[in-house]
């Protein structure tokens, strides 16, 4: 999640589909080896967990996420 936090620009917002191509190759490969392939839907689910715990991200309009301030 730290990698995704760094990908999202400060003051901006991105959708999981926009974030996925920006992830490092070993992040995507590691997910496929340890869990399931990382898809936009899987990434959204993981980010929603962080939002529900009030960590890393905030939701924005149209299914986009922004960095959590603070």
N, CA, C, O and CB atoms as a CASP TS submission, in Angstrom:
PFRMAT TS
TARGET T0000
AUTHOR 0000-0000-0000
METHOD Language model
MODEL 1
PARENT N/A
ATOM      1  N   UNK     1       0.815  -1.191   0.000  1.00  0.00           N
ATOM      2  CA  UNK     1       0.000   0.000   0.000  1.00  0.00           C
ATOM      3  C   UNK     1       0.866   1.265   0.000  1.00  0.00           C
ATOM      4  O   UNK     1       0.451   2.308  -0.505  1.00  0.00           O
ATOM      5  CB  UNK     1      -0.931  -0.008   1.202  1.00  0.00           C
ATOM      6  N   UNK     2       2.058   1.166   0.564  1.00  0.00           N
ATOM      7  CA  UNK     2       2.962   2.320   0.542  1.00  0.00           C
ATOM      8  C   UNK     2       3.332   2.685  -0.891  1.00  0.00           C
ATOM      9  O   UNK     2       3.425   3.865  -1.231  1.00  0.00           O
ATOM     10  CB  UNK     2       4.234   2.028   1.361  1.00  0.00           C
ATOM     11  N   UNK     3       3.541   1.683  -1.721  1.00  0.00           N
ATOM     12  CA  UNK     3       3.871   1.941  -3.125  1.00  0.00           C
ATOM     13  C   UNK     3       2.723   2.678  -3.820  1.00  0.00           C
ATOM     14  O   UNK     3       2.955   3.619  -4.579  1.00  0.00           O
ATOM     15  CB  UNK     3       4.180   0.618  -3.860  1.00  0.00           C
ATOM     16  N   UNK     4       1.508   2.254  -3.564  1.00  0.00           N
ATOM     17  CA  UNK     4       0.337   2.910  -4.165  1.00  0.00           C
ATOM     18  C   UNK     4       0.206   4.329  -3.638  1.00  0.00           C
ATOM     19  O   UNK     4      -0.096   5.251  -4.396  1.00  0.00           O
ATOM     20  CB  UNK     4      -0.955   2.109  -3.872  1.00  0.00           C
ATOM     21  N   UNK     5       0.431   4.507  -2.346  1.00  0.00           N
ATOM     22  CA  UNK     5       0.385   5.843  -1.744  1.00  0.00           C
ATOM     23  C   UNK     5       1.345   6.781  -2.473  1.00  0.00           C
ATOM     24  O   UNK     5       1.008   7.935  -2.740  1.00  0.00           O
ATOM     25  CB  UNK     5       0.736   5.777  -0.235  1.00  0.00           C
ATOM     26  N   UNK     6       2.536   6.287  -2.793  1.00  0.00           N
ATOM     27  CA  UNK     6       3.538   7.107  -3.474  1.00  0.00           C
ATOM     28  C   UNK     6       3.184   7.359  -4.938  1.00  0.00           C
ATOM     29  O   UNK     6       3.603   8.367  -5.506  1.00  0.00           O
ATOM     30  CB  UNK     6       4.898   6.442  -3.386  1.00  0.00           C
ATOM     31  N   UNK     7       2.427   6.469  -5.551  1.00  0.00           N
ATOM     32  CA  UNK     7       2.025   6.639  -6.957  1.00  0.00           C
ATOM     33  C   UNK     7       0.976   7.738  -7.093  1.00  0.00           C
ATOM     34  O   UNK     7       1.026   8.533  -8.032  1.00  0.00           O
ATOM     35  CB  UNK     7       1.476   5.313  -7.528  1.00  0.00           C
ATOM     36  N   UNK     8       0.033   7.786  -6.167  1.00  0.00           N
ATOM     37  CA  UNK     8      -1.042   8.788  -6.240  1.00  0.00           C
ATOM     38  C   UNK     8      -0.427  10.158  -5.976  1.00  0.00           C
ATOM     39  O   UNK     8       0.225  10.348  -4.950  1.00  0.00           O
ATOM     40  CB  UNK     8      -2.198   8.476  -5.207  1.00  0.00           C
ATOM     41  N   UNK     9      -0.620  11.107  -6.876  1.00  0.00           N
ATOM     42  CA  UNK     9      -0.024  12.431  -6.666  1.00  0.00           C
ATOM     43  C   UNK     9      -0.675  13.162  -5.491  1.00  0.00           C
ATOM     44  O   UNK     9      -1.876  13.034  -5.253  1.00  0.00           O
ATOM     45  CB  UNK     9      -0.151  13.274  -7.939  1.00  0.00           C
ATOM     46  N   UNK    10       0.126  13.921  -4.772  1.00  0.00           N
ATOM     47  CA  UNK    10      -0.402  14.720  -3.661  1.00  0.00           C
ATOM     48  C   UNK    10      -1.442  15.686  -4.223  1.00  0.00           C
ATOM     49  O   UNK    10      -1.184  16.389  -5.200  1.00  0.00           O
ATOM     50  CB  UNK    10       0.748  15.498  -2.915  1.00  0.00           C
ATOM     51  N   UNK    11      -2.596  15.714  -3.610  1.00  0.00           N
ATOM     52  CA  UNK    11      -3.669  16.585  -4.068  1.00  0.00           C
ATOM     53  C   UNK    11      -4.450  16.031  -5.248  1.00  0.00           C
ATOM     54  O   UNK    11      -5.379  16.678  -5.730  1.00  0.00           O
ATOM     55  CB  UNK    11      -3.110  17.908  -4.432  1.00  0.00           C
ATOM     56  N   UNK    12      -4.089  14.850  -5.718  1.00  0.00           N
ATOM     57  CA  UNK    12      -4.774  14.239  -6.855  1.00  0.00           C
ATOM     58  C   UNK    12      -5.496  12.974  -6.442  1.00  0.00           C
ATOM     59  O   UNK    12      -5.488  12.597  -5.270  1.00  0.00           O
ATOM     60  CB  UNK    12      -3.788  13.934  -7.974  1.00  0.00           C
ATOM     61  N   UNK    13      -6.108  12.331  -7.394  1.00  0.00           N
ATOM     62  CA  UNK    13      -6.819  11.075  -7.147  1.00  0.00           C
ATOM     63  C   UNK    13      -6.679  10.190  -8.380  1.00  0.00           C
ATOM     64  O   UNK    13      -6.586  10.680  -9.505  1.00  0.00           O
ATOM     65  CB  UNK    13      -8.329  11.332  -6.809  1.00  0.00           C
ATOM     66  N   UNK    14      -6.666   8.885  -8.151  1.00  0.00           N
ATOM     67  CA  UNK    14      -6.541   7.925  -9.241  1.00  0.00           C
ATOM     68  C   UNK    14      -7.465   6.743  -8.990  1.00  0.00           C
ATOM     69  O   UNK    14      -7.781   6.420  -7.845  1.00  0.00           O
ATOM     70  CB  UNK    14      -5.078   7.449  -9.392  1.00  0.00           C
ATOM     71  N   UNK    15      -7.891   6.109 -10.059  1.00  0.00           N
ATOM     72  CA  UNK    15      -8.697   4.900  -9.949  1.00  0.00           C
ATOM     73  C   UNK    15      -7.750   3.693  -9.902  1.00  0.00           C
ATOM     74  O   UNK    15      -6.591   3.804 -10.302  1.00  0.00           O
ATOM     75  CB  UNK    15      -9.711   4.782 -11.146  1.00  0.00           C
ATOM     76  N   UNK    16      -8.234   2.542  -9.417  1.00  0.00           N
ATOM     77  CA  UNK    16      -7.391   1.342  -9.429  1.00  0.00           C
ATOM     78  C   UNK    16      -6.889   0.981 -10.832  1.00  0.00           C
ATOM     79  O   UNK    16      -5.763   0.505 -10.981  1.00  0.00           O
ATOM     80  CB  UNK    16      -8.160   0.170  -8.851  1.00  0.00           C
ATOM     81  N   UNK    17      -7.708   1.200 -11.850  1.00  0.00           N
ATOM     82  CA  UNK    17      -7.286   0.911 -13.224  1.00  0.00           C
ATOM     83  C   UNK    17      -6.134   1.818 -13.659  1.00  0.00           C
ATOM     84  O   UNK    17      -5.304   1.412 -14.473  1.00  0.00           O
ATOM     85  CB  UNK    17      -8.467   1.072 -14.187  1.00  0.00           C
ATOM     86  N   UNK    18      -6.077   3.029 -13.130  1.00  0.00           N
ATOM     87  CA  UNK    18      -4.981   3.946 -13.453  1.00  0.00           C
ATOM     88  C   UNK    18      -3.728   3.618 -12.639  1.00  0.00           C
ATOM     89  O   UNK    18      -2.609   3.840 -13.103  1.00  0.00           O
ATOM     90  CB  UNK    18      -5.409   5.400 -13.198  1.00  0.00           C
ATOM     91  N   UNK    19      -3.912   3.096 -11.444  1.00  0.00           N
ATOM     92  CA  UNK    19      -2.798   2.772 -10.554  1.00  0.00           C
ATOM     93  C   UNK    19      -2.080   1.503 -10.995  1.00  0.00           C
ATOM     94  O   UNK    19      -0.851   1.437 -10.962  1.00  0.00           O
ATOM     95  CB  UNK    19      -3.295   2.617  -9.121  1.00  0.00           C
ATOM     96  N   UNK    20      -2.831   0.512 -11.400  1.00  0.00           N
ATOM     97  CA  UNK    20      -2.283  -0.812 -11.709  1.00  0.00           C
ATOM     98  C   UNK    20      -1.097  -0.779 -12.679  1.00  0.00           C
ATOM     99  O   UNK    20      -0.094  -1.434 -12.393  1.00  0.00           O
ATOM    100  CB  UNK    20      -3.366  -1.678 -12.286  1.00  0.00           C
ATOM    101  N   UNK    21      -1.146  -0.064 -13.800  1.00  0.00           N
ATOM    102  CA  UNK    21       0.004  -0.055 -14.713  1.00  0.00           C
ATOM    103  C   UNK    21       1.248   0.627 -14.133  1.00  0.00           C
ATOM    104  O   UNK    21       2.357   0.424 -14.627  1.00  0.00           O
ATOM    105  CB  UNK    21      -0.381   0.634 -15.995  1.00  0.00           C
ATOM    106  N   UNK    22       1.062   1.426 -13.094  1.00  0.00           N
ATOM    107  CA  UNK    22       2.180   2.147 -12.478  1.00  0.00           C
ATOM    108  C   UNK    22       2.927   1.318 -11.437  1.00  0.00           C
ATOM    109  O   UNK    22       4.019   1.696 -11.014  1.00  0.00           O
ATOM    110  CB  UNK    22       1.677   3.414 -11.839  1.00  0.00           C
ATOM    111  N   UNK    23       2.348   0.194 -11.021  1.00  0.00           N
ATOM    112  CA  UNK    23       2.978  -0.645 -10.000  1.00  0.00           C
ATOM    113  C   UNK    23       4.214  -1.339 -10.561  1.00  0.00           C
ATOM    114  O   UNK    23       4.282  -1.647 -11.751  1.00  0.00           O
ATOM    115  CB  UNK    23       1.981  -1.686  -9.466  1.00  0.00           C
ATOM    116  N   UNK    24       5.181  -1.578  -9.692  1.00  0.00           N
ATOM    117  CA  UNK    24       6.392  -2.281 -10.103  1.00  0.00           C
ATOM    118  C   UNK    24       6.050  -3.710 -10.512  1.00  0.00           C
ATOM    119  O   UNK    24       5.113  -4.309  -9.986  1.00  0.00           O
ATOM    120  CB  UNK    24       7.439  -2.280  -8.967  1.00  0.00           C
ATOM    121  N   UNK    25       6.809  -4.241 -11.442  1.00  0.00           N
ATOM    122  CA  UNK    25       6.567  -5.588 -11.968  1.00  0.00           C
ATOM    123  C   UNK    25       6.608  -6.632 -10.861  1.00  0.00           C
ATOM    124  O   UNK    25       5.802  -7.562 -10.865  1.00  0.00           O
ATOM    125  CB  UNK    25       7.595  -5.931 -13.045  1.00  0.00           C
ATOM    126  N   UNK    26       7.538  -6.496  -9.907  1.00  0.00           N
ATOM    127  CA  UNK    26       7.632  -7.508  -8.853  1.00  0.00           C
ATOM    128  C   UNK    26       6.462  -7.436  -7.879  1.00  0.00           C
ATOM    129  O   UNK    26       6.157  -8.432  -7.222  1.00  0.00           O
ATOM    130  CB  UNK    26       8.936  -7.349  -8.095  1.00  0.00           C
ATOM    131  N   UNK    27       5.808  -6.300  -7.768  1.00  0.00           N
ATOM    132  CA  UNK    27       4.608  -6.200  -6.928  1.00  0.00           C
ATOM    133  C   UNK    27       3.484  -7.023  -7.551  1.00  0.00           C
ATOM    134  O   UNK    27       2.800  -7.781  -6.863  1.00  0.00           O
ATOM    135  CB  UNK    27       4.168  -4.711  -6.756  1.00  0.00           C
ATOM    136  N   UNK    28       3.305  -6.868  -8.840  1.00  0.00           N
ATOM    137  CA  UNK    28       2.259  -7.602  -9.548  1.00  0.00           C
ATOM    138  C   UNK    28       2.581  -9.099  -9.565  1.00  0.00           C
ATOM    139  O   UNK    28       1.697  -9.930  -9.359  1.00  0.00           O
ATOM    140  CB  UNK    28       2.102  -7.067 -10.991  1.00  0.00           C
ATOM    141  N   UNK    29       3.839  -9.434  -9.807  1.00  0.00           N
ATOM    142  CA  UNK    29       4.251 -10.842  -9.824  1.00  0.00           C
ATOM    143  C   UNK    29       4.100 -11.469  -8.438  1.00  0.00           C
ATOM    144  O   UNK    29       3.630 -12.600  -8.313  1.00  0.00           O
ATOM    145  CB  UNK    29       5.711 -10.972 -10.308  1.00  0.00           C
ATOM    146  N   UNK    30       4.493 -10.742  -7.411  1.00  0.00           N
ATOM    147  CA  UNK    30       4.370 -11.255  -6.045  1.00  0.00           C
ATOM    148  C   UNK    30       2.932 -11.526  -5.670  1.00  0.00           C
ATOM    149  O   UNK    30       2.637 -12.517  -5.003  1.00  0.00           O
ATOM    150  CB  UNK    30       4.975 -10.282  -5.062  1.00  0.00           C
ATOM    151  N   UNK    31       2.045 -10.664  -6.089  1.00  0.00           N
ATOM    152  CA  UNK    31       0.627 -10.873  -5.806  1.00  0.00           C
ATOM    153  C   UNK    31       0.123 -12.137  -6.497  1.00  0.00           C
ATOM    154  O   UNK    31      -0.636 -12.911  -5.913  1.00  0.00           O
ATOM    155  CB  UNK    31      -0.198  -9.654  -6.255  1.00  0.00           C
ATOM    156  N   UNK    32       0.541 -12.336  -7.720  1.00  0.00           N
ATOM    157  CA  UNK    32       0.103 -13.521  -8.471  1.00  0.00           C
ATOM    158  C   UNK    32       0.647 -14.803  -7.842  1.00  0.00           C
ATOM    159  O   UNK    32      -0.025 -15.834  -7.859  1.00  0.00           O
ATOM    160  CB  UNK    32       0.556 -13.424  -9.940  1.00  0.00           C
ATOM    161  N   UNK    33       1.855 -14.744  -7.291  1.00  0.00           N
ATOM    162  CA  UNK    33       2.464 -15.928  -6.686  1.00  0.00           C
ATOM    163  C   UNK    33       1.897 -16.251  -5.306  1.00  0.00           C
ATOM    164  O   UNK    33       1.773 -17.422  -4.946  1.00  0.00           O
ATOM    165  CB  UNK    33       3.955 -15.735  -6.584  1.00  0.00           C
ATOM    166  N   UNK    34       1.554 -15.227  -4.536  1.00  0.00           N
ATOM    167  CA  UNK    34       1.139 -15.440  -3.159  1.00  0.00           C
ATOM    168  C   UNK    34      -0.367 -15.452  -2.942  1.00  0.00           C
ATOM    169  O   UNK    34      -0.847 -16.088  -2.003  1.00  0.00           O
ATOM    170  CB  UNK    34       1.735 -14.398  -2.310  1.00  0.00           C
ATOM    171  N   UNK    35      -1.097 -14.783  -3.765  1.00  0.00           N
ATOM    172  CA  UNK    35      -2.541 -14.687  -3.572  1.00  0.00           C
ATOM    173  C   UNK    35      -3.250 -14.997  -4.878  1.00  0.00           C
ATOM    174  O   UNK    35      -3.388 -16.153  -5.278  1.00  0.00           O
ATOM    175  CB  UNK    35      -2.939 -13.285  -3.057  1.00  0.00           C
ATOM    176  N   UNK    36      -3.686 -13.954  -5.517  1.00  0.00           N
ATOM    177  CA  UNK    36      -4.368 -14.062  -6.807  1.00  0.00           C
ATOM    178  C   UNK    36      -3.857 -12.922  -7.680  1.00  0.00           C
ATOM    179  O   UNK    36      -3.306 -11.951  -7.160  1.00  0.00           O
ATOM    180  CB  UNK    36      -5.943 -14.009  -6.647  1.00  0.00           C
ATOM    181  N   UNK    37      -4.026 -13.019  -8.977  1.00  0.00           N
ATOM    182  CA  UNK    37      -3.575 -11.920  -9.838  1.00  0.00           C
ATOM    183  C   UNK    37      -4.186 -10.592  -9.407  1.00  0.00           C
ATOM    184  O   UNK    37      -5.353 -10.524  -9.021  1.00  0.00           O
ATOM    185  CB  UNK    37      -3.930 -12.209 -11.301  1.00  0.00           C
ATOM    186  N   UNK    38      -3.387  -9.553  -9.481  1.00  0.00           N
ATOM    187  CA  UNK    38      -3.837  -8.228  -9.075  1.00  0.00           C
ATOM    188  C   UNK    38      -4.593  -7.593 -10.232  1.00  0.00           C
ATOM    189  O   UNK    38      -4.006  -7.257 -11.260  1.00  0.00           O
ATOM    190  CB  UNK    38      -2.640  -7.338  -8.636  1.00  0.00           C
ATOM    191  N   UNK    39      -5.884  -7.433 -10.058  1.00  0.00           N
ATOM    192  CA  UNK    39      -6.761  -6.818 -11.053  1.00  0.00           C
ATOM    193  C   UNK    39      -7.273  -5.505 -10.476  1.00  0.00           C
ATOM    194  O   UNK    39      -7.127  -5.264  -9.278  1.00  0.00           O
ATOM    195  CB  UNK    39      -7.951  -7.771 -11.443  1.00  0.00           C
ATOM    196  N   UNK    40      -7.869  -4.654 -11.304  1.00  0.00           N
ATOM    197  CA  UNK    40      -8.451  -3.431 -10.745  1.00  0.00           C
ATOM    198  C   UNK    40      -9.474  -3.718  -9.630  1.00  0.00           C
ATOM    199  O   UNK    40      -9.529  -2.986  -8.642  1.00  0.00           O
ATOM    200  CB  UNK    40      -9.116  -2.626 -11.857  1.00  0.00           C
ATOM    201  N   UNK    41     -10.272  -4.764  -9.782  1.00  0.00           N
ATOM    202  CA  UNK    41     -11.267  -5.111  -8.757  1.00  0.00           C
ATOM    203  C   UNK    41     -10.593  -5.560  -7.465  1.00  0.00           C
ATOM    204  O   UNK    41     -11.031  -5.182  -6.379  1.00  0.00           O
ATOM    205  CB  UNK    41     -12.203  -6.215  -9.270  1.00  0.00           C
ATOM    206  N   UNK    42      -9.545  -6.355  -7.567  1.00  0.00           N
ATOM    207  CA  UNK    42      -8.821  -6.817  -6.377  1.00  0.00           C
ATOM    208  C   UNK    42      -8.123  -5.648  -5.692  1.00  0.00           C
ATOM    209  O   UNK    42      -8.116  -5.555  -4.465  1.00  0.00           O
ATOM    210  CB  UNK    42      -7.792  -7.906  -6.753  1.00  0.00           C
ATOM    211  N   UNK    43      -7.540  -4.760  -6.485  1.00  0.00           N
ATOM    212  CA  UNK    43      -6.871  -3.586  -5.929  1.00  0.00           C
ATOM    213  C   UNK    43      -7.876  -2.686  -5.223  1.00  0.00           C
ATOM    214  O   UNK    43      -7.593  -2.167  -4.144  1.00  0.00           O
ATOM    215  CB  UNK    43      -6.139  -2.804  -7.033  1.00  0.00           C
ATOM    216  N   UNK    44      -9.051  -2.498  -5.828  1.00  0.00           N
ATOM    217  CA  UNK    44     -10.107  -1.690  -5.205  1.00  0.00           C
ATOM    218  C   UNK    44     -10.508  -2.278  -3.850  1.00  0.00           C
ATOM    219  O   UNK    44     -10.690  -1.545  -2.878  1.00  0.00           O
ATOM    220  CB  UNK    44     -11.342  -1.601  -6.134  1.00  0.00           C
ATOM    221  N   UNK    45     -10.643  -3.590  -3.793  1.00  0.00           N
ATOM    222  CA  UNK    45     -11.025  -4.257  -2.547  1.00  0.00           C
ATOM    223  C   UNK    45      -9.973  -4.023  -1.464  1.00  0.00           C
ATOM    224  O   UNK    45     -10.316  -3.731  -0.318  1.00  0.00           O
ATOM    225  CB  UNK    45     -11.220  -5.767  -2.782  1.00  0.00           C
ATOM    226  N   UNK    46      -8.702  -4.150  -1.819  1.00  0.00           N
ATOM    227  CA  UNK    46      -7.618  -3.940  -0.864  1.00  0.00           C
ATOM    228  C   UNK    46      -7.578  -2.488  -0.384  1.00  0.00           C
ATOM    229  O   UNK    46      -7.341  -2.221   0.793  1.00  0.00           O
ATOM    230  CB  UNK    46      -6.274  -4.325  -1.492  1.00  0.00           C
ATOM    231  N   UNK    47      -7.813  -1.561  -1.305  1.00  0.00           N
ATOM    232  CA  UNK    47      -7.807  -0.148  -0.931  1.00  0.00           C
ATOM    233  C   UNK    47      -9.021   0.199  -0.071  1.00  0.00           C
ATOM    234  O   UNK    47      -8.917   1.015   0.845  1.00  0.00           O
ATOM    235  CB  UNK    47      -7.780   0.736  -2.185  1.00  0.00           C
ATOM    236  N   UNK    48     -10.172  -0.414  -0.357  1.00  0.00           N
ATOM    237  CA  UNK    48     -11.365  -0.177   0.451  1.00  0.00           C
ATOM    238  C   UNK    48     -11.157  -0.627   1.899  1.00  0.00           C
ATOM    239  O   UNK    48     -11.685  -0.009   2.824  1.00  0.00           O
ATOM    240  CB  UNK    48     -12.566  -0.903  -0.156  1.00  0.00           C
ATOM    241  N   UNK    49     -10.393  -1.694   2.093  1.00  0.00           N
ATOM    242  CA  UNK    49     -10.073  -2.138   3.461  1.00  0.00           C
ATOM    243  C   UNK    49      -9.290  -1.043   4.171  1.00  0.00           C
ATOM    244  O   UNK    49      -9.564  -0.738   5.332  1.00  0.00           O
ATOM    245  CB  UNK    49      -9.259  -3.474   3.447  1.00  0.00           C
ATOM    246  N   UNK    50      -8.316  -0.449   3.484  1.00  0.00           N
ATOM    247  CA  UNK    50      -7.527   0.632   4.102  1.00  0.00           C
ATOM    248  C   UNK    50      -8.399   1.842   4.408  1.00  0.00           C
ATOM    249  O   UNK    50      -8.237   2.481   5.447  1.00  0.00           O
ATOM    250  CB  UNK    50      -6.364   1.045   3.183  1.00  0.00           C
ATOM    251  N   UNK    51      -9.322   2.158   3.504  1.00  0.00           N
ATOM    252  CA  UNK    51     -10.239   3.284   3.737  1.00  0.00           C
ATOM    253  C   UNK    51     -11.105   3.004   4.965  1.00  0.00           C
ATOM    254  O   UNK    51     -11.314   3.895   5.787  1.00  0.00           O
ATOM    255  CB  UNK    51     -11.134   3.536   2.487  1.00  0.00           C
ATOM    256  N   UNK    52     -11.611   1.776   5.096  1.00  0.00           N
ATOM    257  CA  UNK    52     -12.475   1.444   6.239  1.00  0.00           C
ATOM    258  C   UNK    52     -11.722   1.512   7.561  1.00  0.00           C
ATOM    259  O   UNK    52     -12.325   1.755   8.607  1.00  0.00           O
ATOM    260  CB  UNK    52     -13.073   0.052   6.061  1.00  0.00           C
ATOM    261  N   UNK    53     -10.402   1.297   7.521  1.00  0.00           N
ATOM    262  CA  UNK    53      -9.581   1.392   8.731  1.00  0.00           C
ATOM    263  C   UNK    53      -8.966   2.784   8.886  1.00  0.00           C
ATOM    264  O   UNK    53      -8.155   3.019   9.782  1.00  0.00           O
ATOM    265  CB  UNK    53      -8.474   0.335   8.701  1.00  0.00           C
ATOM    266  N   UNK    54      -9.361   3.698   8.006  1.00  0.00           N
ATOM    267  CA  UNK    54      -8.903   5.086   8.053  1.00  0.00           C
ATOM    268  C   UNK    54      -7.382   5.187   7.892  1.00  0.00           C
ATOM    269  O   UNK    54      -6.722   5.952   8.596  1.00  0.00           O
ATOM    270  CB  UNK    54      -9.333   5.736   9.370  1.00  0.00           C
ATOM    271  N   UNK    55      -6.835   4.398   6.949  1.00  0.00           N
ATOM    272  CA  UNK    55      -5.397   4.385   6.704  1.00  0.00           C
ATOM    273  C   UNK    55      -5.103   4.602   5.223  1.00  0.00           C
ATOM    274  O   UNK    55      -5.837   4.107   4.368  1.00  0.00           O
ATOM    275  CB  UNK    55      -4.780   3.060   7.182  1.00  0.00           C
ATOM    276  N   UNK    56      -4.081   5.306   4.925  1.00  0.00           N
ATOM    277  CA  UNK    56      -3.509   5.524   3.592  1.00  0.00           C
ATOM    278  C   UNK    56      -4.362   6.319   2.610  1.00  0.00           C
ATOM    279  O   UNK    56      -3.865   7.275   2.014  1.00  0.00           O
ATOM    280  CB  UNK    56      -3.216   4.228   2.991  1.00  0.00           C
ATOM    281  N   UNK    57      -5.646   5.951   2.421  1.00  0.00           N
ATOM    282  CA  UNK    57      -6.429   6.522   1.334  1.00  0.00           C
ATOM    283  C   UNK    57      -7.786   7.060   1.782  1.00  0.00           C
ATOM    284  O   UNK    57      -8.324   6.681   2.822  1.00  0.00           O
ATOM    285  CB  UNK    57      -6.630   5.492   0.269  1.00  0.00           C
ATOM    286  N   UNK    58      -8.314   7.960   0.951  1.00  0.00           N
ATOM    287  CA  UNK    58      -9.683   8.475   1.081  1.00  0.00           C
ATOM    288  C   UNK    58     -10.374   8.239  -0.253  1.00  0.00           C
ATOM    289  O   UNK    58      -9.727   8.264  -1.299  1.00  0.00           O
ATOM    290  CB  UNK    58      -9.704  10.011   1.480  1.00  0.00           C
ATOM    291  N   UNK    59     -11.676   8.013  -0.225  1.00  0.00           N
ATOM    292  CA  UNK    59     -12.410   7.830  -1.481  1.00  0.00           C
ATOM    293  C   UNK    59     -12.756   9.184  -2.079  1.00  0.00           C
ATOM    294  O   UNK    59     -12.951  10.169  -1.367  1.00  0.00           O
ATOM    295  CB  UNK    59     -13.695   6.997  -1.254  1.00  0.00           C
ATOM    296  N   UNK    60     -12.825   9.208  -3.378  1.00  0.00           N
ATOM    297  CA  UNK    60     -13.214  10.395  -4.142  1.00  0.00           C
ATOM    298  C   UNK    60     -14.314   9.988  -5.115  1.00  0.00           C
ATOM    299  O   UNK    60     -14.713   8.825  -5.164  1.00  0.00           O
ATOM    300  CB  UNK    60     -11.985  11.020  -4.902  1.00  0.00           C
ATOM    301  N   UNK    61     -14.792  10.944  -5.878  1.00  0.00           N
ATOM    302  CA  UNK    61     -15.847  10.694  -6.864  1.00  0.00           C
ATOM    303  C   UNK    61     -15.372   9.715  -7.935  1.00  0.00           C
ATOM    304  O   UNK    61     -14.176   9.601  -8.205  1.00  0.00           O
ATOM    305  CB  UNK    61     -16.296  12.012  -7.516  1.00  0.00           C
ATOM    306  N   UNK    62     -16.312   9.024  -8.530  1.00  0.00           N
ATOM    307  CA  UNK    62     -16.099   8.142  -9.673  1.00  0.00           C
ATOM    308  C   UNK    62     -15.116   7.000  -9.378  1.00  0.00           C
ATOM    309  O   UNK    62     -14.344   6.613 -10.256  1.00  0.00           O
ATOM    310  CB  UNK    62     -15.597   8.950 -10.846  1.00  0.00           C
ATOM    311  N   UNK    63     -15.134   6.460  -8.160  1.00  0.00           N
ATOM    312  CA  UNK    63     -14.307   5.316  -7.826  1.00  0.00           C
ATOM    313  C   UNK    63     -12.818   5.598  -7.744  1.00  0.00           C
ATOM    314  O   UNK    63     -11.998   4.701  -7.941  1.00  0.00           O
ATOM    315  CB  UNK    63     -14.534   4.264  -8.809  1.00  0.00           C
ATOM    316  N   UNK    64     -12.475   6.827  -7.459  1.00  0.00           N
ATOM    317  CA  UNK    64     -11.074   7.221  -7.376  1.00  0.00           C
ATOM    318  C   UNK    64     -10.656   7.315  -5.909  1.00  0.00           C
ATOM    319  O   UNK    64     -11.489   7.464  -5.016  1.00  0.00           O
ATOM    320  CB  UNK    64     -10.837   8.571  -8.102  1.00  0.00           C
ATOM    321  N   UNK    65      -9.355   7.227  -5.688  1.00  0.00           N
ATOM    322  CA  UNK    65      -8.788   7.304  -4.347  1.00  0.00           C
ATOM    323  C   UNK    65      -7.727   8.395  -4.295  1.00  0.00           C
ATOM    324  O   UNK    65      -7.014   8.648  -5.266  1.00  0.00           O
ATOM    325  CB  UNK    65      -8.190   5.947  -3.925  1.00  0.00           C
ATOM    326  N   UNK    66      -7.647   9.025  -3.142  1.00  0.00           N
ATOM    327  CA  UNK    66      -6.626  10.063  -2.918  1.00  0.00           C
ATOM    328  C   UNK    66      -5.826   9.686  -1.683  1.00  0.00           C
ATOM    329  O   UNK    66      -6.265   8.877  -0.866  1.00  0.00           O
ATOM    330  CB  UNK    66      -7.275  11.486  -2.750  1.00  0.00           C
ATOM    331  N   UNK    67      -4.650  10.279  -1.557  1.00  0.00           N
ATOM    332  CA  UNK    67      -3.846  10.083  -0.363  1.00  0.00           C
ATOM    333  C   UNK    67      -4.594  10.620   0.854  1.00  0.00           C
ATOM    334  O   UNK    67      -5.226  11.675   0.784  1.00  0.00           O
ATOM    335  CB  UNK    67      -2.472  10.771  -0.509  1.00  0.00           C
ATOM    336  N   UNK    68      -4.523   9.903   1.957  1.00  0.00           N
ATOM    337  CA  UNK    68      -5.110  10.396   3.197  1.00  0.00           C
ATOM    338  C   UNK    68      -4.148  11.407   3.798  1.00  0.00           C
ATOM    339  O   UNK    68      -2.953  11.140   3.929  1.00  0.00           O
ATOM    340  CB  UNK    68      -5.406   9.228   4.200  1.00  0.00           C
ATOM    341  N   UNK    69      -4.661  12.538   4.150  1.00  0.00           N
ATOM    342  CA  UNK    69      -3.834  13.592   4.753  1.00  0.00           C
ATOM    343  C   UNK    69      -3.693  13.311   6.234  1.00  0.00           C
ATOM    344  O   UNK    69      -4.675  13.040   6.925  1.00  0.00           O
ATOM    345  CB  UNK    69      -4.448  15.007   4.515  1.00  0.00           C
ATOM    346  N   UNK    70      -2.467  13.379   6.714  1.00  0.00           N
ATOM    347  CA  UNK    70      -2.225  13.210   8.153  1.00  0.00           C
ATOM    348  C   UNK    70      -1.718  11.929   8.490  1.00  0.00           C
ATOM    349  O   UNK    70      -1.469  11.652   9.663  1.00  0.00           O
ATOM    350  CB  UNK    70      -3.402  13.430   8.919  1.00  0.00           C
TER
END
